[in-house]
Amino acid sequence: MSWRAYGFDLLIDTIERVQLPKAIIIRNTRLGIFLRILQAAAVVMVMWMVFSSKRYLYQVLPKGYIAFWIGGVGNDFQQGFNNAFCDKTVAHKYDYDYGGDWQYTDYNCTQLDAEDAYWKEGPDTMYIPLSYTENTWQRHDLVDGLCSDVVAECGTSWTQVRLHGKDMCECRTKNHFFVVGQESYTIGFEHFYERDRMYAEQYYAEETDAKGRQHSMVSCKKEGWNCEDPKGDNSELMTVVVVDTPGGVSKPILISVAPSSISIPLKEILDQSGVNLETTLNKDTQRNLFKCGSPGAPQRRCEGDGDNDCCREDVKEFPLVRQSGLEVYMDMEYMNKEYIALSIKHIPADWSDMQKMEKHGGPMCLIRIKANPVWIGRPKTDCERTPNTASGFQGSCTQRYYYNLQVVFQAGGRFGYFDPVQLAITVGAGLVYLSVPLAVISVLSMYLLGPLSKVYYAADKQNMRIADEVVGLVSRMVTASYAFRHVANEDQIITPERLLLEIQRGFGEKDSEHKLTEIEQVRLAELVFERLDKDGSGQIGLQEFVAAFTAGDSVGLEECVHFFDEKSVYNPLAKIFKPRTLITGRKQIFPRKEDGELDMARIESTMVTTRSQAGTPATPNETPSNTENCGPAVETRTALTLL
């Protein structure tokens, strides 16, 4: 075959080849029912994934901005001084020893001016003092070498110290204070979001602004702001505030629709959160070393006032929340109407304003508040005269170490719009789960059903051994030779008429379900004859018939001849991996010489007798004069010669 002909055949083979995976169909009612149940469950799961979390929506992330402040400062402070912790007769109960220099004793109650009632750090954090430790120190040079003649006022007494390479007089005081009045505070704030407007022309054709922006205190219809849903009746920004309760339920405390101001009483946040500033912080902190029984506390019990290095029973085991601090976390989540239903699932359905939220067509900001008692400390230092080199290190300073209620705002959220591309991606990803039921059934049927699994495994997995394939090829070749003798005419060929005759016998019965008309039979005969007549001689010989009979085998006639041809050239890899028993069996059935080689003389002598008994000529080259009497033997010999 020329290279041009080979290339053409290769091109045709490449074009017309369609390779499909092999499939096995198991007829088992129980397995079938189980498979359908698994498939139904997989479909339900994929549908749930797509629609429950609305993954078919294209998400746009907004950016939130907030301005906040404290209101109610200075209201009803006097009532705060009536608290139990302000009673000097029982103030000693709140003494707390953390260890080292961190001891808190002799608390007094005080109120802070509006300027000190809170302060901000960054754009999203605010601190409200609950208590503080105040340290003051003054430093002066010696007067005539003594500290007793220093005329500056000192709450205790002046002591001589060595600082900065010289002797100086220093006066230090330390006091602890509870701050009252926080229960009357309110947290006020305003906020707005801004996001990139995606698909503006598709969803809002009349809008030209590239940004989506709405404010809690300004109508979105005002200039400079854009309504999320300009055609809707409820297009203003809604703000909903909920507080996480100890039982895990989100308790709504406020709902507001722009334009309006937002103010939340601090007391309501604490009450709904189940947090009291007078409760103890009993987790993740050091036990009171003043308390008898605390790890590291002195073993000896105090016997009276002024007794030191002893433990006490009149103090609490842990510090108060007011002494340590409290974090109030305000998570702000912006969303449009596509995500409102998903986000309000944790809100009690019996809330009076639930329907108002569900019917709202504009955007919503859901603020979820969580209160967590933790240590929140912040120091502040103010100096009337800063001790430095210019002043000779003389001066006076006051440091307050505040323990605070920390308010932290965090803004986020998502806006969703239906996107067919996103839907296609989500469904495509979910289709992977639809193959899981078939994989489960495959493992179950192939490996876990005992004898049934052996049958199913054999049907699904083909065991390939070349020696066995060669044996099967020869067996089918002998069968084909036998069949050929009964179909061929006296000249040992199959003519188109003989082939049509056999087709008429197979497809021409009147009552057969597979009956063909006479014209269809002729067309079938033409098709088969064309495929079998490889050399175009107008007749079908034995070799052509045997080749067609074994066409579907893994090992064909050409490969079999190649295996047994000792002159065949194998590449190095083929020589390495060629099975030892490919062309030689393990048993020696025919006679051998002493050197192990086949004794062909003895074998041929035996075969002469065998041929004589079978009516076959003595040698393969002899042709009998009467082909009718020895035809079958010649056919058999010729077929075997193919190997």
C-alpha positions, 0 to 999 in steps of 0.5 A: 500500500502506497503512502498516499493510499495509507494516508487517505484511508487514515483520513477516512477512518478519522472522519467517520470514527465515533467512539462511545463508552461501553454501557451495561444494562442490568435488569434488576428491579430492586437495584433499579428502584434504588437507583431511581430513588438516589437519582430523585434525591440528587435532582432535589439536592441540585434544585435546592442548591440552585434555588434555596440560596439563589445561586442563579443571581449575579452578585454585586457587593456594596460598600457601606458608610456610617456616621455615629454618635452618642446621645443622652449624655448628661441625662439622669446621672443622679439615678446612676449614683444610686446603684449598689456599686456606688454604696461605699459601705459595700464597695469593697465587694468589687475589689479585684486582683488580676495579678502583678500591679493590676489590683482594683480596690476602693472604687468610687463612682463618677460621671464624665463630661460629654466630651469624655463620655465616648470617643471614636477610633477610626471610621467604625469603632467607638468607646464608651467608658464603664470604669477606669483607673486614674494614675497621677504623678508630679515631679519637681526638683529638690528644694534645698536638697529635700522634698519636704519643702516642695510647696506643690499640692500632692494627694499623698506625700512627696518622695525622693527618686532617682530619675534621668540621672538626677535626684527628684521629688515625685508624688503619685496617686492611684484611684479607681472609678465606676462611671455611671449613666450609660443606661441613659445613652442612645447610639445614633447613626446614619448610613448609606451604601454605594455600589457599582451598578452592573447591567445598568442598561439591562435593568434600569434603562432610564438610569445613566448614573454608574453608581447605585447610592441610597441614604438612610436620612435622604430620599433616594429621589433627591438629586445625587442619589439613585433608587434601587428600584425607581419604578417601585412604590417602596423604593426607599432604603429600609433599616432593620435592627435586630439583637441576638438573644441568649436563646439564639433568636434575633429580636427586632428592636427597630425598623426605619424607612428613609428619610428618617433618623436612627437612634437605639437606646443602649439599655435596650441592646443590653436587655435584649442581649441578656447582658448586665453591666453588673454581672461577672465576666466568668470566662476567659479571664483570671480568677480574683486573687483576693478570693479564697480558693482561687488558683494562686490566691493566698491560703490564709484568710484575712482576719480584719481590715488592714490585714494583708497577704491573705484571702477574702470571702467578701469579694466576687470570684470574677470581675464585673462586666463594668470592670472589664469591658463589653464588645457590641458588634453591629453587623450591617448587611445591605441587600436588595429584594432578591435577598431579603427573604433569605436574610430575615429567616432568623427573625420571629415570624410573629413580629408585627412589622414582618409583612412590612419587610417582606413587601418592601421593594427597595433595598434593606440594611439589616443590622444584627447586634451581638454583645460579648463581655470581654476585656476592652482596655484603652489608656489615655494620658494628659499632661499639664506640663509634660516632663521632658528635657526642656522642663528638666523632667519636671511636670505633672500628668494624669493617665486614665486606663479606661475599661470600655463598652466598645461599639464596632460597625462593619458594613457589607452585604450583596445585591443580586440580579438574575443572570442566565449565564450564572444559572447555566454555570450553577446548573452545570456544576450541579450536574456532577451530583447527578452522576453520584447515584450511578457511581453508588449503584456501580460499586454496589452491584460490582462488589457488594452483592456476592454471586450477583456481583461476580456476574455483573463484574464479568459482564462489565469488565473484559478479561484480556489475555492474548493467548485466550484470544488466539484460541478463540480466534482459531475456534471461530475460524474452524466454525466458519470453515464448517459453515462455509462448506454448507453455504458455498456451491460445488466450486467452494465459492459463494455467489450472490445468488447463494447468499441471497438464498440464505438471506431469504431463508432467514428473513423470508418466513411469513410468520416471522417478526423479522420478515423482510420484503423481497426487495429489502432482501435483495438490498441486504444481499447486495450490501453484505456481498459488497462488504465480503467481496474484498478483492472485487472478484464477484465471488466470496472465498473461504478466506474472505468468509473467515475474515468477516466471521472473525472481524469483531475479535480483539485479535484478528487473522493478521495479528495472529500470523504476526505473533507466530511469525518468527521473522517478525520484528518487535520494538524494544518495548514490545520485546520486554512486555511480550508474554512468555506464553503468547505463542507457546503453551505451558504443556508439551503436547506434541513430541520433542527432541532431546534439546527441547525442539519440536520433533517435526518428523514424528509429528508429520508421521502422525499427521499422515495417519490422521489425514488418511483417516479424515480423507485428506491427501497425504501432503498439503501440496497434493490436490486430489483429482476429485474436488467433490470428495476432498473439498471439505478437507481442503477447505479446513486445511486452507483455513488453518493455513491462514495462521 
